[in-house]
Amino acid sequence: MSDEIRLAFAHPAARAEASAPDTQPRDRISLRDHVIAVEIGAFQSERGTTQRVRFNVVVEVRPHGDDLGDDVDRILSYDKITDAIEAELSLERLNLLETLADRVAEHILTDPLAMRVFVRIEKLDRGPGALGVEIVRSRPNEGPRVVQPAPDAETALHPRVVYLSNAAIASPDLSVWLDRLAAGTVPAVLCVGPADAPAPQSQAALAQRRIDLLAIEQNAWVLAGRDPRCIVTGTRTEIDWAMHHGQMLVWAPSKIVLDAVDGPSASPRDALALVAWFADHLAASELVLIGAGETVRTDLPLRHLSPEQATSAL
């Protein structure tokens, strides 16, 4: 076996050593054979179930200029690696190992001591062998990577989430309500339930969940067809962009619900409970129900309006 093939399948530590600078090889810390059961994958068969995923990570660290004094606060802790894995897995459900590996590497590189990171991730239950990816990420030569801070309480947007019943969607006053919402000082996120027509039925729970979510999305497009200002959006990136640019958006729930690590306990058939979960997910300033025949439990400020009240109350 040639050295190239041997190194291709060797532990990332061996690859790091083989590609180390000749002048000043860096110190390294590593995590070997760290196995976690996680839901990940682009195939439908990988949804709703976990599979074993193995992580091997090597981090090259900045040389220490003097004696460490046996002080743990002066090193890059091994916990930085495991914390990065746990943090990225907790954010959202991912389809690709490549995405997860890249995010873990970037997370580790936020530590000023980290210079280069080798990340190998393998699925252990998808075939007779291990299927995986390996990436290498380095700190830019010009200096430490600048990490953009997360939005704080003062800069984050807290939208008004507005649920429209089917009667509200069909109301001749819809344009008036949208005018009022568009003129407000906070962005408005519109939500709907399924149409009044019954959705197809399936004996498989996961299939029925998809059908019910798609029924809501079909109704979102019905609303979009009533007024061109209503833009159907399905990802958090689209939602954040639309809110920052003053767009009137309508939530299509499938992707966010299916990809959520801590997803809603409510069935998509309980549209109000699903909307309440989403409003909490967005840290909404309030939840407004227009034309809903029932109320919903939520810790957010809640207004329950009839179509007749909405014209004057929005």
GICORSUL-V191442 format. One record per pair of residues at least 24 apart in sequence whose C-alpha atoms are under 10 Angstrom apart, sorted by the first residue. I is the first residue (numbers start at 1). GAP is how many residues later the second one is. Records with the same first field share a line. If there is no record, write none. Layout:
# GICORSUL-V191442
I: GAP ; GAP
This chain:
# GICORSUL-V191442
8: 126
9: 125
11: 45 ; 46 ; 47 ; 107 ; 109
12: 44 ; 45 ; 46 ; 47 ; 105 ; 106 ; 107 ; 108 ; 122 ; 123 ; 124
13: 43 ; 44 ; 45 ; 46 ; 47 ; 105
14: 44
15: 43 ; 103
16: 42 ; 43 ; 44 ; 100 ; 101 ; 102 ; 120
17: 43
20: 40
24: 39
25: 35 ; 38
26: 33 ; 34 ; 35 ; 36 ; 37 ; 38 ; 89 ; 90
27: 32 ; 33 ; 34 ; 35 ; 36 ; 37 ; 88
28: 30 ; 31 ; 32 ; 33 ; 34 ; 35 ; 48 ; 86 ; 87 ; 88 ; 89
29: 28 ; 29 ; 30 ; 31 ; 32 ; 47 ; 48 ; 49 ; 52 ; 85 ; 88
30: 26 ; 27 ; 28 ; 29 ; 30 ; 48 ; 51 ; 87 ; 88 ; 89
31: 24 ; 25 ; 26 ; 27 ; 28 ; 47 ; 48 ; 50 ; 51 ; 88
32: 24 ; 25 ; 26 ; 88
33: 24 ; 87 ; 88 ; 89
34: 48 ; 51 ; 87
35: 86 ; 87 ; 88 ; 89
36: 49 ; 50 ; 87
37: 86 ; 87
38: 51 ; 55 ; 56 ; 85 ; 223
39: 50 ; 54 ; 55 ; 56 ; 220 ; 222
40: 49 ; 52 ; 53 ; 54 ; 55 ; 56 ; 57 ; 60 ; 83 ; 219
41: 52 ; 53 ; 54 ; 55 ; 56 ; 82
42: 52 ; 53 ; 54 ; 55
43: 52
44: 162
46: 49 ; 80
47: 46 ; 48 ; 159 ; 211 ; 212
48: 158 ; 210
50: 75
51: 72 ; 73 ; 74 ; 75
52: 70 ; 71 ; 72 ; 73 ; 74
53: 44 ; 68 ; 69 ; 70 ; 71 ; 72 ; 77 ; 78 ; 79
54: 66 ; 67 ; 68 ; 69 ; 70 ; 76 ; 77 ; 78
55: 26 ; 27 ; 30 ; 46 ; 64 ; 65 ; 66 ; 67 ; 68 ; 77 ; 79
56: 25 ; 62 ; 63 ; 64 ; 65 ; 66 ; 78
57: 24 ; 25 ; 44 ; 47 ; 48 ; 60 ; 61 ; 62 ; 63 ; 64 ; 77 ; 78 ; 79
58: 47 ; 58 ; 59 ; 60 ; 61 ; 62 ; 78
59: 46 ; 49 ; 50 ; 54 ; 55 ; 56 ; 57 ; 58 ; 59 ; 60 ; 77 ; 78 ; 79
60: 53 ; 54 ; 55 ; 56 ; 57 ; 58 ; 78
61: 48 ; 50 ; 51 ; 52 ; 53 ; 54 ; 55 ; 56
62: 50 ; 51 ; 52 ; 53 ; 54
63: 50 ; 51 ; 52
64: 49
74: 39
75: 38 ; 39
76: 32 ; 35 ; 36 ; 37 ; 38
77: 34 ; 36
80: 27 ; 28 ; 29 ; 30 ; 31
81: 24 ; 26 ; 27
82: 26
83: 24 ; 25
84: 24 ; 25
89: 172
90: 170 ; 171 ; 172
91: 168 ; 169 ; 170 ; 171
92: 164 ; 165 ; 166 ; 167 ; 168 ; 169 ; 170 ; 171
93: 162 ; 163 ; 164 ; 165 ; 166 ; 167 ; 168 ; 169 ; 170
94: 165 ; 166 ; 167
95: 164
96: 37
97: 24 ; 25 ; 26 ; 34 ; 35 ; 36 ; 37
98: 34 ; 35 ; 36 ; 37
100: 33
101: 32 ; 33 ; 34 ; 35 ; 36
102: 32 ; 33 ; 34 ; 35
105: 30 ; 31 ; 32 ; 33
106: 31 ; 32 ; 33 ; 39 ; 41
107: 40
108: 29
109: 28 ; 29 ; 30 ; 35 ; 36 ; 38
110: 29 ; 34 ; 35 ; 36 ; 37
111: 33 ; 34 ; 36
112: 27 ; 31 ; 32 ; 33
113: 26 ; 31
114: 24 ; 25 ; 30
115: 24 ; 25 ; 26 ; 28 ; 29 ; 30
116: 24
156: 84 ; 88 ; 126 ; 127
157: 29 ; 30 ; 83 ; 86 ; 87 ; 125 ; 126 ; 127 ; 128
158: 28 ; 29 ; 30 ; 85 ; 121 ; 122 ; 124 ; 125 ; 126 ; 127 ; 128
159: 26 ; 27 ; 28 ; 29 ; 30 ; 84 ; 120 ; 123 ; 124 ; 125 ; 126 ; 127 ; 128
160: 24 ; 25 ; 26 ; 27 ; 28 ; 29 ; 30 ; 119 ; 122 ; 123 ; 124 ; 125 ; 126 ; 127 ; 128 ; 141
161: 26 ; 27 ; 28 ; 29 ; 30 ; 89 ; 90 ; 114 ; 115 ; 117 ; 118 ; 119 ; 121 ; 122 ; 123 ; 124 ; 125 ; 126 ; 127 ; 128 ; 141
162: 26 ; 27 ; 28 ; 29 ; 30 ; 88 ; 113 ; 117 ; 124 ; 125 ; 126 ; 127 ; 128 ; 141
163: 26 ; 27 ; 28 ; 29 ; 30 ; 87 ; 108 ; 109 ; 112 ; 113 ; 124 ; 125 ; 126 ; 127 ; 128 ; 129 ; 141
164: 26 ; 27 ; 28 ; 29 ; 56 ; 59 ; 124 ; 125 ; 126 ; 127 ; 128 ; 143
165: 26 ; 27 ; 28 ; 29 ; 30 ; 31 ; 106 ; 107 ; 124 ; 125 ; 126 ; 127 ; 128 ; 141 ; 142
166: 26 ; 27 ; 28 ; 29 ; 30 ; 53 ; 56 ; 57 ; 124 ; 125 ; 126
167: 29 ; 123 ; 124 ; 125 ; 139 ; 140
168: 24 ; 55 ; 121 ; 122 ; 123 ; 124 ; 138 ; 139 ; 140 ; 142
169: 50 ; 51 ; 53 ; 54 ; 55 ; 57 ; 121 ; 122 ; 138
170: 52 ; 53 ; 56
171: 120 ; 136 ; 137
172: 135
173: 134 ; 135 ; 137 ; 138
174: 49 ; 52 ; 53 ; 133 ; 136 ; 137
175: 51 ; 52 ; 54
176: 134 ; 135 ; 136 ; 138
177: 130 ; 133 ; 134 ; 135 ; 136 ; 137
178: 49 ; 51 ; 52 ; 70 ; 133 ; 136
179: 50 ; 135
180: 130 ; 131 ; 132 ; 133 ; 134
181: 67 ; 133
182: 47 ; 64 ; 65 ; 66
183: 63
184: 130
185: 61
186: 57 ; 58 ; 60 ; 98 ; 99
187: 55 ; 56 ; 57 ; 58 ; 59 ; 60 ; 61 ; 62 ; 97 ; 98
188: 54 ; 55 ; 58 ; 59 ; 60 ; 61 ; 62 ; 96
189: 41 ; 42 ; 44 ; 50 ; 53 ; 54 ; 58 ; 59 ; 60 ; 61 ; 62 ; 90 ; 93 ; 95 ; 98
190: 30 ; 33 ; 40 ; 41 ; 42 ; 58 ; 59 ; 60 ; 61 ; 62 ; 85 ; 98
191: 25 ; 26 ; 28 ; 29 ; 32 ; 41 ; 58 ; 59 ; 60 ; 61 ; 62 ; 80 ; 81 ; 83 ; 84 ; 87 ; 88 ; 97 ; 98
192: 24 ; 25 ; 26 ; 27 ; 28 ; 29 ; 30 ; 31 ; 58 ; 59 ; 60 ; 61 ; 79 ; 80 ; 82 ; 83 ; 97
193: 24 ; 25 ; 26 ; 27 ; 75 ; 76 ; 77 ; 78 ; 79 ; 81 ; 82 ; 99
194: 24 ; 25 ; 26 ; 74 ; 75 ; 76 ; 77
195: 24 ; 25 ; 27
199: 70
208: 59 ; 60 ; 61
209: 45 ; 49 ; 58 ; 59 ; 60
210: 44 ; 48 ; 58
211: 43 ; 57 ; 58
212: 42 ; 55 ; 56 ; 57 ; 58 ; 59
213: 39 ; 40 ; 41 ; 42 ; 44 ; 45 ; 54 ; 55 ; 56 ; 58
214: 38 ; 39 ; 40 ; 54
215: 37 ; 39 ; 53 ; 54
216: 35 ; 36 ; 37 ; 38 ; 52 ; 53 ; 55
217: 33 ; 34 ; 35 ; 36 ; 37
218: 34
219: 31 ; 33
220: 29 ; 30 ; 31 ; 32 ; 33
221: 29 ; 30 ; 31
223: 27
224: 24 ; 25 ; 26
235: 24
236: 46
239: 43
240: 42
251: 24 ; 27
253: 25
256: 25
270: 26
271: 25
272: 24 ; 25
273: 24 ; 25
276: 24 ; 26
288: 26
